[in-house]
Amino acid sequence: MDREPANLPGIPMPKGWIWLCKQLDTVQEAWNYILHQAAADDLERCRQEAADLSDDGEGLAPYRVGGELLQVRSTGARGGFRWVAGNDDFLLMFKPGGAGWSITVRYLAAGLWEYGIDDLVERVKAILDKLGEPNDDDYRRLTRADIAYDFYAPGFAESATVRLAEGVLMPAKCKARTVTLPHLDKVTTFSRGGRIETLTLGSKSTLQVELYNKTLEITEASGKEWMYPIWEENGLPGAVRSDVWRLEIRFAKEWLQNRGIRRLSEFIEWQYALVREAVQSRRLTVPTNDSNRARWPLHPFWNVVQELTPVPFLAPRGRRVTARADAIKAQLIKMVGGISHSFYAIDNRGEDEISDVLALDRLYAAAKEFALKDPEQQRKLKRASERYRFIEEAR
């Protein structure tokens, strides 16, 4: 492990809290590469193939480059990107025309936690060297970097009432979204039952700091259950599936460039100063009777992150798999069971006694006959195959 799974020496934390880990959670770069015409043609062919497979604009088509298997989407992305290709570790976005800085690479959370940024950059370079060539020796520019700090914070959820936002201190023009307070323009909160689950300070377009209940986010949204073994390796009590909170700092291109940060290497070198400035300029405090709000002490989450700045990122943990395939199959079985009830009721309407075993045999025979006669069968099977290709990979 990277450290002892206990409260950090010299850094005060509430009783029972454990700092778990720190990691890059999303990184994005622009690459100054010229795309070969043959590569552009291949991407367009795959994009069209994905579109042909799609009924809803969400089609995917396989595209192998060297040792990497990518999926090309049927649609592009905002900002003039015609082609989007990727896997569970990174996304590559391409603008047509062959101009420099026309490729954007987004390194995704799963890849960063599993393999680390250096490994992902090496893999991306191997791909782009086959698709094009650099336009300059200095061909990468950082456009976004997110750092995640995870805590086991038992008891915090009960104390996180909507009044928590009263301790927010930010520059006068700093933006956030819902609860308006006298000393701020806005502060974004998401609460349920009078308890805050997400507190967002600032804007993604410049600098944003967000505190949120990560275990709830996994359960209700992302499904990233592969995080639990990582947390357990770093101090989370076994079988605990609640009370993990994340403080995430999102640095955008404009904010970084205003501080002379243009490359990922510079961000890594200066991360400590950048994090300290971030938690000071978008900060949550503990209100006191002091009329000078600037003297209010930092909230424990913010204080620990400020003190943690010399701590290195978590070492890569290797490939993680999920049980998502089993979960989806279980859902499909429930759907078929429900359909069988409706099929039986329609087929045996007017009968008071249930004499058929849910008509499953007849339902299966009818469904099989329909599938075999469907002229779109191969297209639909291929579309489903691409949709679930990376189903068990961490995302």
C-alpha positions in Angstrom: 0.0 0.0 0.0 1.0 3.6 -0.5 0.5 4.6 3.1 -0.9 3.3 6.4 -4.7 3.1 6.3 -5.3 5.4 9.2 -5.6 9.1 10.0 -2.6 10.9 8.6 -0.1 11.9 11.2 -0.1 15.6 11.9 -3.3 16.3 9.9 -6.4 16.6 12.1 -9.4 14.7 10.8 -12.7 13.9 12.6 -12.8 10.7 14.6 -13.2 7.7 12.4 -12.4 9.4 9.1 -9.9 7.8 6.8 -8.2 9.3 3.8 -8.2 6.6 1.1 -6.4 7.8 -2.0 -5.6 10.5 -4.5 -5.7 10.0 -8.3 -6.0 11.7 -11.6 -9.6 11.1 -12.6 -9.8 12.7 -16.1 -7.1 14.2 -18.2 -7.5 15.8 -21.6 -4.9 16.9 -24.1 -4.7 18.4 -27.6 -2.2 16.7 -29.9 -0.5 18.5 -32.8 -0.7 15.6 -35.3 -1.5 15.6 -39.0 -3.9 12.8 -39.8 -3.0 10.7 -42.9 -5.7 10.7 -45.6 -5.9 6.9 -45.4 -6.6 7.1 -41.7 -9.3 9.7 -42.3 -10.9 7.5 -44.9 -10.9 4.5 -42.5 -12.5 6.6 -39.7 -15.2 7.8 -42.1 -15.9 4.3 -43.3 -16.2 3.1 -39.7 -18.4 6.1 -38.8 -20.7 5.3 -41.7 -20.8 1.6 -40.7 -21.7 2.6 -37.2 -24.5 4.9 -38.5 -25.8 2.0 -40.7 -26.0 -0.2 -37.6 -27.8 2.4 -35.5 -31.5 3.1 -35.1 -31.0 5.8 -32.5 -27.8 7.6 -33.5 -25.7 5.7 -31.0 -24.1 3.1 -33.2 -20.6 1.7 -32.8 -18.2 0.1 -35.3 -14.9 -1.8 -34.5 -11.6 -0.2 -35.6 -8.3 -2.0 -34.9 -5.1 0.1 -34.9 -2.0 -1.9 -34.2 -2.7 -3.8 -31.0 -5.6 -1.6 -29.9 -9.2 -2.3 -30.6 -11.3 0.9 -30.7 -14.9 1.6 -31.4 -15.9 4.4 -33.7 -19.1 6.2 -32.9 -21.8 7.1 -35.5 -21.8 10.7 -34.3 -19.0 13.2 -33.7 -18.6 15.6 -30.8 -19.1 19.3 -30.2 -16.2 21.5 -31.3 -16.1 20.3 -34.9 -14.9 16.7 -34.2 -16.2 14.5 -37.0 -14.8 11.2 -35.7 -14.8 9.9 -32.1 -13.0 6.6 -31.4 -12.2 5.0 -28.1 -12.4 2.2 -25.6 -12.9 2.0 -21.9 -9.5 3.7 -21.2 -9.5 6.7 -23.5 -11.3 8.6 -26.3 -9.7 10.1 -29.4 -11.6 12.9 -31.2 -10.6 14.0 -34.7 -11.3 17.1 -36.7 -11.3 16.8 -40.5 -9.0 18.8 -42.8 -5.5 17.7 -41.5 -4.7 20.9 -39.7 -2.5 20.9 -36.6 -3.9 20.5 -33.1 -6.9 18.7 -34.7 -6.8 15.7 -32.3 -8.1 15.8 -28.7 -7.4 12.9 -26.4 -9.4 12.3 -23.2 -7.9 9.8 -20.8 -10.8 8.2 -18.8 -11.1 7.5 -15.1 -11.0 3.7 -15.5 -7.8 3.7 -17.5 -6.1 6.2 -15.2 -7.0 4.2 -12.0 -6.0 0.9 -13.7 -2.9 1.8 -15.7 -1.8 5.3 -14.9 -1.3 8.3 -17.2 2.1 7.4 -18.5 0.9 4.0 -19.8 -2.2 5.6 -21.5 -0.1 8.3 -23.1 2.3 5.6 -24.5 -0.6 3.6 -25.9 -2.2 6.7 -27.5 1.1 7.7 -29.1 1.4 4.3 -30.6 -2.1 4.7 -32.2 -1.5 8.2 -33.5 1.9 7.3 -34.9 0.0 4.8 -37.2 -2.7 7.3 -38.1 -0.6 10.3 -38.7 2.6 12.1 -37.7 3.5 15.0 -35.3 3.5 18.5 -36.7 6.2 19.6 -34.2 8.5 18.2 -31.6 6.3 19.8 -28.9 3.0 18.2 -29.9 0.9 17.9 -26.7 -1.0 20.6 -24.8 -3.0 20.0 -21.6 -6.7 21.2 -21.7 -8.2 19.6 -18.6 -7.1 17.8 -15.5 -9.2 16.4 -12.6 -7.8 15.2 -9.3 -9.9 13.1 -7.0 -9.4 12.7 -3.2 -11.5 9.9 -1.6 -12.4 9.8 2.1 -14.2 7.3 4.3 -16.2 9.8 6.3 -18.7 8.0 8.6 -21.3 10.3 10.1 -20.7 13.2 7.7 -23.8 12.5 5.6 -26.0 13.1 8.7 -24.4 16.5 9.4 -24.4 17.6 5.7 -27.6 19.7 5.9 -28.3 22.5 3.4 -26.8 25.0 5.9 -23.4 23.5 5.0 -23.3 25.9 2.0 -23.3 28.8 4.4 -19.6 28.1 4.9 -18.7 28.6 1.2 -16.2 31.3 0.4 -15.5 32.2 -3.2 -14.6 35.2 -5.3 -17.6 37.5 -5.9 -18.1 36.6 -9.5 -17.6 32.9 -9.1 -20.4 30.8 -10.4 -22.4 27.8 -9.1 -26.0 26.8 -9.7 -28.9 26.5 -7.3 -29.0 27.8 -3.7 -28.5 31.6 -3.7 -26.8 33.1 -0.6 -26.2 36.7 0.2 -22.4 36.5 0.0 -22.3 34.5 -3.3 -23.7 34.7 -6.8 -24.8 31.0 -6.6 -23.8 27.7 -5.0 -24.8 24.4 -6.5 -26.2 21.8 -4.2 -28.0 18.6 -4.7 -29.9 17.5 -1.6 -32.4 14.8 -0.6 -34.3 14.6 2.6 -32.6 17.8 3.8 -29.1 16.3 3.4 -26.6 17.5 0.8 -25.2 14.8 -1.5 -23.3 17.1 -3.8 -21.8 20.6 -3.3 -20.3 22.2 -6.4 -18.2 25.4 -6.3 -17.2 27.2 -9.5 -17.5 26.4 -13.2 -16.0 23.6 -15.3 -15.0 26.2 -17.8 -12.4 27.6 -15.4 -12.0 25.9 -12.0 -14.5 23.7 -10.2 -14.3 22.0 -6.8 -17.0 19.5 -6.1 -17.7 17.4 -2.9 -20.1 14.5 -3.4 -21.2 11.2 -1.9 -19.2 8.8 -4.1 -20.9 5.6 -2.9 -24.3 7.0 -3.8 -23.0 8.0 -7.2 -21.8 4.5 -7.8 -25.1 2.9 -6.7 -27.4 5.3 -8.5 -25.4 6.4 -11.6 -21.9 5.2 -12.6 -21.9 1.6 -11.3 -18.2 1.8 -10.7 -18.1 -1.0 -8.1 -14.5 -1.7 -9.1 -13.6 1.2 -6.8 -14.4 -0.7 -3.7 -11.5 -3.2 -3.8 -9.1 -0.2 -4.5 -10.5 1.6 -1.4 -10.3 -1.6 0.7 -6.6 -1.9 -0.3 -6.2 1.6 1.2 -8.1 1.4 4.4 -11.8 1.2 3.8 -13.3 -1.4 6.2 -14.3 -4.5 4.5 -17.9 -4.9 3.3 -18.5 -1.1 3.8 -20.6 0.3 0.9 -21.4 3.7 2.2 -19.9 6.9 3.5 -17.2 7.4 0.9 -17.0 11.0 -0.1 -15.0 12.5 -2.9 -13.5 16.0 -3.2 -12.8 16.5 -6.9 -10.8 19.5 -8.3 -11.3 20.1 -12.0 -8.8 22.4 -13.7 -9.8 23.8 -17.1 -7.6 25.0 -19.9 -8.1 28.8 -19.4 -7.4 28.6 -15.7 -4.2 26.5 -16.2 -2.9 28.7 -19.1 -3.3 31.8 -17.0 -0.8 30.2 -14.6 1.6 29.2 -17.3 0.6 25.5 -17.3 0.4 24.2 -20.8 1.8 20.7 -20.5 0.8 17.7 -18.4 4.4 17.5 -17.1 4.1 21.1 -15.8 0.8 20.3 -14.2 2.3 17.3 -12.4 5.3 19.4 -11.3 3.2 22.3 -10.0 0.2 20.4 -8.8 0.8 21.2 -5.1 0.6 25.0 -5.7 -2.3 24.6 -8.0 -4.3 22.5 -5.5 -3.6 24.9 -2.7 -4.8 27.8 -4.8 -7.9 25.8 -5.8 -9.0 24.9 -2.3 -8.4 28.4 -1.1 -10.3 30.1 -3.9 -13.2 27.6 -3.9 -13.4 26.8 -0.3 -15.8 25.4 2.3 -15.2 26.6 5.8 -16.6 26.0 9.3 -18.5 29.2 10.3 -17.5 30.8 13.7 -18.5 33.9 15.5 -15.7 35.8 13.8 -17.3 38.6 11.7 -14.4 38.3 9.3 -15.4 35.3 7.2 -11.9 35.1 5.7 -10.6 33.9 9.0 -13.1 31.0 9.3 -11.2 27.7 9.4 -11.3 25.3 6.4 -13.7 22.4 6.5 -11.9 19.1 7.3 -12.2 17.9 3.7 -10.6 21.1 2.3 -8.0 21.2 5.1 -6.9 17.6 4.6 -6.6 18.0 0.8 -4.5 21.2 1.3 -2.2 19.3 3.6 -2.1 16.2 1.3 -0.6 18.1 -1.6 2.9 16.4 -1.2 1.3 12.9 -1.4 1.8 11.1 -4.7 -0.9 9.8 -6.9 -2.1 6.2 -6.2 0.0 3.7 -8.1 -1.8 1.9 -11.0 -3.9 -1.0 -9.8 -4.0 -3.1 -12.9 -7.0 -4.3 -14.9 -10.3 -4.4 -13.1 -13.4 -6.3 -14.3 -17.0 -5.9 -13.3 -20.0 -8.1 -12.9 -22.1 -6.0 -15.2 -22.7 -8.8 -17.7 -24.3 -10.9 -15.0 -26.4 -8.0 -13.8 -27.7 -7.2 -17.3 -28.5 -10.9 -18.0 -30.5 -11.0 -14.7 -32.4 -7.9 -15.8 -33.2 -9.6 -19.2 -34.4 -12.7 -17.5 -36.8 -10.6 -15.4 -38.0 -8.9 -18.5 -38.7 -12.2 -20.2 -40.5 -13.4 -17.1 -42.7 -10.3 -17.1 -43.4 -10.6 -20.8 -44.4 -14.3 -20.3 -47.1 -13.3 -17.8 -48.6 -10.9 -20.4 -48.3 -13.4 -23.2 -50.1 -16.0 -21.0 -52.9 -13.6 -20.0 -53.6 -12.6 -23.6 -53.4 -16.2 -24.9 -55.7 -17.5 -22.2 -58.0 -14.6 -21.7 -61.4 -15.4 -20.1 -60.1 -18.5 -18.3 -60.4 -18.4 -14.5 -58.0 -21.3 -13.8 -54.3 -21.0 -14.6 -53.7 -24.2 -16.5 -50.7 -23.3 -18.6 -47.1 -23.0 -17.2 -46.9 -19.3 -18.3 -46.9 -20.4 -22.0 -43.1 -20.1 -22.1 -42.7 -22.8 -24.7 -45.1 -21.0 -27.1 -43.5 -17.6 -26.3 -40.1 -18.9 -27.1 -41.2 -20.6 -30.3 -42.9 -17.4 -31.5 -39.9 -15.2 -30.6 -37.5 -17.6 -32.3 -39.6 -17.6 -35.5 -39.7 -13.8 -35.5 -35.9 -13.5 -35.0 -35.0 -16.0 -37.7 -37.3 -14.3 -40.2 -36.2 -10.8 -39.3 -34.4 -9.3 -42.4 -32.5 -7.0 -40.0 -31.3 -9.9 -37.8 -27.6 -9.7 -38.7 -27.4 -5.9 -38.4 -29.1 -6.0 -35.0 -26.8 -8.8 -33.8 -23.8 -6.9 -34.9 -25.0 -3.7 -33.3 -25.7 -5.5 -30.0 -22.2 -7.2 -30.2 -20.5 -3.8 -30.4 -22.6 -2.3 -27.7 -21.6 -5.0 -25.2 -18.0 -5.5 -26.4 -16.4 -3.9 -23.3 -19.2 -4.8 -20.9 -17.0 -6.3 -18.2 -14.3 -3.7 -18.4 -14.1 -1.0 -15.7 -15.4 2.3 -16.8 
